[in-house]
Amino acid sequence: MDVQNGVHYLVATVRDYGPGFSAKDLQHADEVFYIGDDSRHVRNHQGLGLAIAKEAVQRQGGKLQLENAPKGGAQVSLWLKMETL
């Protein structure tokens, strides 16, 4: 749980231990159809997951936060207002 500007949020964070997001990915990874990793040979995804998650959480007054973890890896946090739960 976290408090920002007097609003209580439930924060759920998912992290991996890979190379993290590139600067470009941090700017665009939550956009519809964005696929940032050009090195992937198999395209079994469409670039929709983070965009759908962002839209869903914003409709509830929350936010989706993309960042690189301090010790490496990508980190995605879902912030939900407590009163909407």
N, C-alpha and C positions, 0 to 999 in steps of 0.2 A: 504494500500500500504506500502511496505517496500523496503529498498535498502540494498543489501549485495554485497560487493566487486564491487560497481559501477553498479550493475545490478538492474533494477527496477522490482519488483514482485507485482502481485496482490495476496493477501493472503485471502483465505476463510477458516474459522475455524468453526467446528462443535464440540459442547461440550455437555456432559451429566453430571448429578449430582449423578451418582452412585458411586461405590467403586473405579473406575479408573482401569487402566491397571496394571496387576501384572508385576513383573520384567521380567518374561518369555514372557508375552504377548508383552511387549515393544520391545523385541528382534525379535519376530516371527510373530506378528499379520498381517503383510503385505505379508506373504508368502502364496503361493497357497495351498489351502486345510487346512490351520491351523485353528483349532477351539480350543480356549483356555479355555472356560468355561466348565469344566467337570460336573458342577452341573446342566446343562440344561438337562431336561428330554425329551424335544421335539427337534428333529434335523431338523428344517425346513430351515436350511441354509447349505451351502457347504464349507464355508471358502474361498470364491472367491472375495467378494466385495472389500476389501482393496487391494488385489493383483492386481485386474483389474484396480482400481483407480491409484495405484502406477505406473503400466506399462504405462497407458495412459498419466499421467502427465510427466513421465520421457521422453516419446517420444517427448514431446513439450519443453524439456529443463528445466522442473520444478522438484519439489520434493514433496513427501508426508511425513509429520512429525507427528509422534505419540508421545504423552506425557501425563502426568497427570497434570491437571490444578492445579495451586497453592492452590486454596481453595477446592480441591477435584473434582473428576470426571475425565473421560477420555476426551481427546481433540485430534482431528485430524485436521491438517492444510494442505491445498492444496496450494502450491506455484507455480504460473504460471508466466513465464517471460512476461513482458508487450509487448515486440516486437512480441510475438507469438500469441497475442490475435487479 
